[in-house]
Amino acid sequence: MTDADKPTKYRLIGLALPRHDALDKVYGQTKYADDFTMPGTLHAKVLRSRYAAARIVSIDTSAAERMPGVHAVLTARDVPRNETTSKFGQTHSAGGFEGLYRVLADKKVRYMGEAVALVAAETPETAAQALRAIDVVYEPQPGVFDPVEALKPDAYRVGEEDTNVVCSYKVRKGDVDAAFARADVVVENEYRVPFGDHVYLEPESGTAWIDEDGVLTIRASTQVIEHFRDVADILRLPHNKVRVIAPMLGGGFGGKEDITVEAYLALLAYRTKRPVKLTYTREESILSHSKRHPYVMRYKTAATADGKLVAMECELISDAGGYPFLSPWVLLYSTVMATGPYKIPNVKVDAHAVLTNNTFTSAYRGFGAPQVCFAYESQMDAVAAQLGLTPLAFRMKNYLHTGDELGTGYALESAVLTDETAERALAALGEPTKPRSPWEKIGRGIASGMQSYGRLVYLHDSSRSFVGFELDGTVVVRCGVQDIGGGQTSSIAQITAEVLGVSMQDVTVYFGDTALTPLAGTTTATRMLYMSGNATLKAARAVRDALVTKAAEMLDASPDRIAMADKTFRVVGDKDHSLSLIEVLEACASDGIPLSNLAQFNAPAREVKESANVEGQIHPDYTFGTHAAEVAVDTVTGQVTVLKLVAAFDVGQAINRLSAEGQLEGGTACGAGYALLEDVKMDRGRTVTCALDTYLVPTAADLPDVTTIMIESGGGMGPFGAKGIGEPSSTSSAPAVTNAVADAIGIRLTRLPVSPERILTALKEGQAKRDDAVSRRVPELA
Amino acid sequence: MLTSCTNAIVLTVNGDDHMLVVEPNDLLINVLRNDLGLTGAKYGCGTGQCGACTVLIDGQPTLSCITLAVACDGKKVTTIEGITGPDGGLHPIQEEFLNENAVQCGFCTPGMILMAGDLLQRNPHPTEDEIRHHIKGNICRCTGYNGIVRAIQNAAQRMAAGEKPLEALGTTVREVVKR
């Protein structure tokens, strides 16, 4: 439950309103990517490599091409520009951050499941048969599957470059070695986290066709409609001849930030001149599309006896898989946030992203922050234990506050209320639960986190939104956001309705269409509310100002005395004079005063420094919060039951209380899955968890009711002082759960997920160590 | 073109009889989505592990992505499109899904609502634990299930107080679909 609905200075902002997109969804009427079919649609399938590392000796497509019902079989040589630089909706070049995007494998395959050929046919069955008729001769290569191995000078080269290192970053502040020498407590550990799959319930899907105006149109499940530029580049078409439409998405979580089906569909539709549809199977989605990065993380943390952190040294090695995609960006996030929401005078971070022949890795809710949060929050508990302090007491002595510097030297500018979130999260756990049996152990844990919202300042991020009245007083918003399910367009409707004095039902939001909606950037990086919310606010205020000015003229009053609400303009303090919204709209229209406005919002921007040394401001701002968990561990089976979960965050200002609460609940659940269940297992590049009975995600029976605590400092950079919470809500959830497990069993597991097998092994090893200690003591006693 | 293997079947879907000609390996989800245009049942995994394709067959929750259409000959199928409240408006379960923000991306929603209806018909006063176990075959990746569980609890209270249970609609012949 959240804070009670307190009185607010806003009419609609902060209220718990049913989302405007939810009605169609409960009726089952929302048309997701695969729910849309054009007449005469062909069905596409993708031939994927059966090897993780191989040379392609030859590809013979002739038999497939001859099959009745097959309209196109494409390989790398059919792609006008098969290799481009992967951009992610940004309009500003980001130099070294941009990696190779290869549409179809050429000469070499770099991971199992890499696309080798495309087929379009009359039916899905025919397309599947055609795939089997394509003869690819591979020459298997040894490959390399461990990023630490891949760093070695003589390691197999995954790509065409002379090294497997994608990028390296470092942070240097103070002198860690001197601090370690002086410190009272030094704790050193190595942590490992696994590959993760997003399991958006809607697999990758889309349909492409050539419209009557000759524009290649792609309607696909994507978080980035601005991949239209990449698609145009791949086909060597002008950018204005490719249109991308994103309907409502069945989840994204970062997995639909990279191109998925768009390029394949575009190539096939352009070749066949027919509409083409492609929906991945779940197996295909898990096998071939991006994963969360596994990391190997070596942490060394030092504190003084009075509980002050004095140094943190981190070495991060990230497995980028077969292609870079967003690995450089994700690694940069990890580098900046490696030391968490703590004030530390001496910091040393060295981070490397390394290619392997595993499935490629890229964006996943948290974008490099959850990996390091698991490590630094495990370290915090370990150091606290050595100091004899409680996890909360130790953290309270070290949290960052407004004005404090990160390791990069950037001083935090906005509100930082981590202390309050931690105290309230822990308090919300209430009385400890009693064990149900002698072999059940109860444990509690907290974890605090920091996570950026908004994209890297290097990207010069911007968003645009159009807000306008129709003559009947209804409102249209055109904003090129993608609605991935978090209430993105509903929040835009709510902001617009607030400013223009209408109800949410009066607002229609057109979204996600490069031809119809002003480009608003990606729905990623917890940036949508911050960027497009601000752009919409700016546009709505401009419309309001124009109308108020006109109304003031008509009412013969100064504009600052005009109140606009409930579709009426009134002179403050004068009950006799008012105008209806329609009257003012008609007067404006008649006088040639625009009823609409197109506004742009620009985030803070910096130029890219071509240096591995990360310094200064990297993100616009950060969100801070704390998770708390109580777990029961069955020491006979190793099974963990999550009894209580709390998420306490400074959200700045909730726009829609229901949506904000929903993000906190869902993000927390996602983190609990990361802690206990989720693990894409690969055996020499072959994914062995290609279905949802082997890749486990939390079900309703695995989770308790998540308690959410929203603090509204009003200190964010989003509209009305909002901060972003889409990703932050997930970041610190996993270490809260694992810290609770460590508290329960007295042993800290340094590898995710904390599975029953690992718990039992740790308990056995712990018992063996105790037995060993006892047996060695016996002679001394005797 | 009919082959010797095709079968003519009759499905009563949301109260309407449909005569369909299907292949022996046609899955119910594809017949509903592609032939009848009822896209409320979703493909999420194709292996019966996520619950997004849930429909009711003769009142029983069934995974339409692993059910052969021929096996449903003569049966009553209820999809999300067949669920409405007393006046054709929102059913109490749907209304509570809205009120409690049980809907985020909405892709699991049709299956969740049908499972909720099934539960409340069998067990009008479920505990939170019973609700969680009843819907554990339906994956939701957005909500953490909080809103969904709350919505089902609220709907249970309202329906116990006399509001309409979830039931299939009356039968009328509306269209015959040929392939």
Interface residues (C-beta under 8 A of the other chain):
Chain A: A16 P18 R19 D21 A22 L23 D24 K25 V26 Y27 G28 Q29 T30 K31 Y32 D34 D35 T37 H198 V199 Y200 L201 E202 P203 M248 L249 G250 G251 F253 T279 T281 R282 E283 I484 G485 G486 G487 L658 S659 E661 G662 E665 G666 G667 T668 A669 C670 A691 L692 D693 V697 P698 T699 A700 A701 D702 L703 D705 V706
Chain B: R33 N34 T39 G40 A41 K42 Y43 G44 C45 G46 T47 Q49 C50 A52 T79 I80 E81 I83 L90 Q94 F97 L98 N99 E100 N101 V103 Q104 C105 G106 F107 C108 T109 P110 I113 E128 I131 R132 H133 I135 K136 G137 N138 I139 C140 R141 C142 T143 G144 Y145 N146 G147 I148 V149
